[in-house]
């Protein structure tokens, strides 16, 4: 997947995740924080090599069930990728890194 297409897809996934009730924010992994020089961002990793994989790290708001929120994020991403060449049936992993 080309860099600009990957960036657009990451932005689309980030927007989908932000709209899920209970998601406080995308939670960048420590490695991303270190390589980004302390800038905020990250929380999504895409791999278009077969089988395609989408990994998302989120923080869940207080009062929301982490498992339910993660399942909703996973379902919305899978639905958005359905029918896209190379991404249909992608494995979607959601990791809850914090409860806020």
N, C-alpha and C positions, 0 to 999 in steps of 0.2 A: 504494500500500500504506500503510495507516495506521501510525502510529508504534509503537503497542503490538504490532501484528502483525509489523512489521519487527524490533523488539527481540527478540521471541520467536524469529523465524527466525534472527537473528544469533546468539542464544544456542544454538540447535540446531546451526547450522553450526559454531560454535566447539567444541561438545562433540564433534561428529563428527571435526573436525580434531585435537583433543587425543588422540583414541583411535587415531590412525594411528601405527604404529610408525615411529620416526625423527623425528617432529615434536617439536622442543624446546619451541616456543612460537609463538603468533601474534605476528607482528612488526609493530608499528604503523608506519605511514609517518611520515615527518618532519612532514608537514603536520598529521597527527592529533596528534602529540606536541606541536606548538606550540599548536594550538587547544585541547588538553586541559589546558594549563597544567602540563605535565610529568607528569601522571598516566599510569599504564600503561593500556593498553587498545588497542582498534582491531585492525587486521589484517584486517578484513572490510569490504567495501563491497558493498551490494546495490542493484541498479537493477531495478525491476519494470517499467519501460517497455519495450515491445516492441522488440527482443527482450530478454528478461530476462537480466541479467548478474550473476554473483557473482564478485567478485575477492577473493582471499585472499593474504596475505603471511605466509610462515612462515620460521622458522629450523629447520634440519635438524641433528640430532645427529650427532656424529662417528661414523664407522663405518657410516653409512647413505648410500646413493646418493641424491643430491638429485633426479635425474630420476625414479627409482622412487618416492620418497616423494611428490613432486609429483603424479605420475600417480595414485597411490593416493588422495590427497586429492581430486583432481578426480573420479575415478570414484565415490567414496563420496558426495560432494556431489550429483553428477548423479543417482545412484540414489535418494537421499533426496528429491530434488525431483520425480522422475518421477511423473507422474499428478496433480500439483498444478496447479490452474487458474492460468494466467499464469506458472507457473514450470517446467512440463514442457518439457524441451528447452532450458533456460537455458544460456547460454554460461558456462562455468566457467573462470576463469583463476587459476592458482596461480603466485606469484612467490616464489622462494627468495631471501631477503634476507641470510641469514647461515648459516654453518656453525659449529656450536658443538662 
